[in-house]
Amino acid sequence: FHIIGELSFDKDGEEHSDFLQFYEFIIRYLVDWSTRQIGSYYTPRQIACLMVELLEPGEGVIYDPCCGSGSMLLYASDYMRRKKQSYKLYGQEADKTAWKIARINLLLRGIDADLGKTAADTLQNDLHTDLKADIILANPPFQRYGKRQEQRFNGIQWKTDFPPAAKGDFAWMQHMLSRLKKQGRMASIFSNGILASQRREERDIRAALLREDVVEAIFTLPPGMFYATKVPVSLWILRINKEEICKKKILFVDARKMGSPEDGLTRLSDLEQERLIEAYKNYQNGVQDEQPGFCRQVSIKEIDTEEYSLAPERYIVDKRQKQLNLEEIEDRQKELEKQLEKLLKENEVTLGQIS
């Protein structure tokens, strides 16, 4: 790592992009002995960039409650500098090694970020209790967050039942929602396991999210996009106060078949990323955009009839492949019975003529 000490990085030059690529190169090729460990707190460049480009942050506070090695904050800073926007960065990380790496990464770039005075678990010991963010970017760890405790946990009053300890996704999600400003937005990666699980606590939380109308978009991503896990994941965009044109509807995007293998990861092409961003911009601008098998804007009323499932593929399947519901099956059965009755009568007439 003495090579890093010989590098010179200007604050606003192309060297920033070079540094980010160099850092990712180290993780991909030079640390095979700990790829799984380091990968667990590093968000690949294409994922972080996609999240930032989707939200298009303006001036204000950017927060990552589980910042890992700081990659998400680095890309957000890079975007804000290119747009010449003023901003403040905040983060927190439980793993001591990752927290130290994050500080070094930001220090090398001359980026001022408040990561707290020490490593600490945000859900157990929040170091930014008074923080309200304009933008939240996160890739929470896919793991249980601890034993079941009291209904009030880390200063958060759960909107429904206490989130199940088997998955930390909804605990992280509700923490981030509590840290958003009135017009704040968040983009976060979560496991697909919470999209349509039948556990009562998780179903109730999804119902609460729909009642409060805070979910803007859900993208299911292709497998193999992360270094440390093959767990299928989704990208969620949530907002406390939606624009009027977006209320009472959610954009669902199924990108599971996108991407191609490259250096051991699945990578999205520039055109594929642009297609994802375009679908979200159409949703924001009130442009109806329904592409069978890819994306669809779905009313919350329709989701209520599906037991609060938020799995995109359930709503945007090709109509030619969509399974009929019970009412449609009964109508089809009646139609077939009429056709059969007609054929039997015609057959009876034909037999009579033959005899």
N, C-alpha and C positions, 0 to 999 in steps of 0.2 A: 504493500500500500504506500510505499515511498513515492510511487509515481504520482499520486494525488497531490503530494506536497510540491511537486514541480509544475503543476498546472496553474495557469492564471485565468481567472474568470472575471470578465467585465460584467457590470450589473445589467446592462441593457443590450449586450451583443449576442451574436449567435452562439457564443461559447456556452450559454446556459443550456441550449438544446443539446450541444455536444456533451456537456457534463451529464445530463440526464441519460443520454444514450450510453455513455461510458459506465455509469453506475449500473444500468440494466445489464450491460455486457458482463460486468463483474459477477452479478448474481447468476446469470445464465451459464457462464463458462468457468469461472475461477473459484467457485465455492461448492463444488459437487458434494463435498463431505457434509455440507450443512444446507443444501438447497431446500429441503423440506422445512427446516427451521426458519431460515431467512425468508423463504417464499411465503411463509404464513403471515409475515407482517410487511409484505411488499405488494402493492397493487401495480400490476403491469401498466406500462405507459398507455397502451391503447384504451384500457378500461378507464383510467383516470382522465385521459383527454376527452373521451366520449362523454363522461359525466359532466365535465366542465363545459364542453361545447353545448350540451343540451341545456344547461342552466343559464349560460351566458351571464356570469355575475357582473353586477354593476358595483359602484362604490359601496364599501361597508365592511362588515365583520364576516370573516370566513372561519368556520370551525370544523374540526375533525376530532370527535371524542375518542377515537381509537386509531391514532395517527400512525402507528407502526413506525417504520423508518422514515416517515415524513414525505413519502412520494406524492400523496394526494395534495398536500400543502405546496410542494414544489411546483406541480403542474398548475395549480390555481394561481400561484404567484407569477409563473411564467405568462399565463393568460392575461392577468391583470396588468402586468408591465407592458405587454404588447398593445393592450388597449389604452394604456396610459391612464389607468384608474387608480385612485387611492384606496387602500385597503388595510385591514389589520388581520393577522392570522393568530388563531388560538388552536391548541391541540392538547391531547393527553394520551398517555400510553402506559399500560400496566407492566409490560416487559422491560426490564432495566436495560438490556442490551439494545433493544429496538429504540428505546427512548434516547440512549446515548448517540446511536447512529443518526437519529432524526436531528438532534441538535448539531451534530457535525455537518450533516448535509446542508442544513439551513445556514449554518455559520460560513461554510465555504462559499456560499452565494451572497453573503452579506444580507440575508433575509432576516428581518426581525419578527420573531414569532414567540408567543408566550405558551410554552409547553408545561408550565408548572415548575416548581423547584425540585421535583423528584418524580420518579415513575410511580404511578398509582392507578388502580382500577377505577374507571369512571363510574361504574355502577355501584361500587362499594365506597368510594371516597372521591367525590367530585371536587376537583380543584378550581372549578370556575362556576361556583354556585350562582353568581349574579349575572352570568353571561347571557346575552340575547343576540342571536346571530341572524344575519341577512341570508347567508348561504351555509348549508351544512353538507359536507361531502364525507362519506364514510364507507368502509368495508369491514364491518364488525367480524370478530372471530366466530367461526361456526362451532360453538361449544356451549355446554351448560354454564350458567353463571353462578351457580351456588345453591345452597339449601333453601328450601321454602322459608321465607321470613314473614314479617308482619305485612299487612296490606300496604303500608306506606314504606317505600324502599327508596333510599337515596333522595328523599325530598319529593318524590313523584307520587301523586295520588292516582292510582291506576283507574282508568275510565271504566273498566269492567273488573273481572276477576284477576287475581294475581297471575301474571304470566307463568306458564309452566316452566319448571326449572330444566326440563329436558332440552329445551331450545332457548337460546338467549335472544333470538331475533326480535321478538315483540318487546322484550325489555329494552333493548337498544333503540328500537323504533320509537317507543313512547318517551324515552329520555330525550331523543333528538327533537321530537315534536314539542316537548316542554321548553326547549332552548331556542326555538324559533321566534323571531319577531313577528308582529302581526301580519306583515306582508312577506315573511320569510319563506324560503323554499329549501328543500333538501333532496339530495339524490344519494341513494345507498344501495349496496349489494346485500341481498338476503338469500338464504337457501330456498329452493323451490318447495321444500317441505312444508312451508307455512301457507302456501297458496290455497290449498284445498283440504288441509288436514281436518279430520272429523273430531278431534279433541274439543270438548265443550269450551274450555277456556280460550282456545285459539279461534274457534268459530265465533264466539262472543266478541272477541277483540276485532275481528274482521267486520262484524256487524256494526260495532261502534265507529270504526273508521268510515264506513259507508254512511252511517247516520250523520256524522259530522262533515262528510263530504270533503275529506282532506287528501284523498288519493287522486292524483292527476294521471299518472301513467305507470304501466308495468310492462317491462320488456323481459321476456325469457331469453337468456343468452345461450349460445352454443356451448357444448361441453369442451373442456380442455383449455380454457382461457387463462388459468391460473397455474403458478408454479407448484404450489403445495397441495392442491386438492383437485379431484375430478368431480366433486359434488356439483350437481346442476344448480345454477344460480339465476337469480332475476335481479334486474335493476328497477328500483322503485323511485318514483318522483312524487313527493308529497308537498302540499302547500296548505297553510292554515286558512287563508282566505283566498279562494280561487277567484279569477276574473269571472265576471258574469257570464261570459260566453262559454266558459268551461264547466259551469256548475251542473251538478246532477248527472255527470257523465265521466267516464274513464276511458282513456286510450289504452288498448291492449295491443301489444306487438309480439309476435312469435318469431324470434330470430334464431331458433335452435338449429336450423339447417344452413345457416350462413357460415362464412369463414372457411379457411383451408389450413392444413397443417404447415407449420413453419418453425424450425428449430425446437421441436418438442411442444409447441403451443399451438392452439387454434388462433388464427389471426383474421380479423375482418379487413377486407379491402377498403380503400378510400371510398369507393362507390357504395359499398354496403353501409359504412358509417354515415355517409351522406343520406342514404335512404332512411335510416333510423331517425336522424335529426329532422329530415323533411316531414316524416310522419308526425313527430311531436310538434313541429311548427304549424302544421296544418291544423292540428287539434287546438293549439293556442289561438290561432287566427279564425277559428270557427269554420274552417274549410272541411266539408265532409270528405273523408278519405277512407273508403272501404276496399281493401284488397284481400279477397278470399285467400286464406292460408297464411296471411302476413299481418295485417292490421285492421282494426275496427274500433270505432268510437261507440261505446256501449252505455246505455242509460242505466242509472242505478236501480231503477224499477225492474229492469230485466235481471240484474244480478241478484236482487232479493229473492227471486223465484228459484235460484240455483243454490240455496242454502249457503249463501255468502261465499261461494267459491270465487277466487280471484285468479284462477289459472287461465291465462290468455287463450290457450288452444281450445278451451271449452266454448269460446264465444266467436272465434274467427275461423272455424273450420270451413272448408269449401262446402257450399250448400249441397253439392252433389254427393258429398261424403257424410253430411250431417245425419245423425241417427234420428229417427222419428220419435216424437214423444208419444205418450199413451193415447192422447186424443187423436193424433194423426194416424196412429196405428188402427184405432177403432174405425175411423172414417175410411181408411184404405180397405179394411176388412169388409165393411158394408158395400163398398164399391165392387170389390171382387166377388162378393156373394151375388150381387145383382147381375154381374157379367156371367157368372156360372149358371144362374137360373135362366138367363136368356139363351145361353148355349144349349142347356138341357132341353128347352122347349124347341129350339131349332133342330136339335138332334132327333127329338120325338117326331117332328113333322117329317123329317127326312126318312126316318125308318118307316113311317106309315106309307110314304109314297113308294118305297122300295117293295114293300109287301103287297 
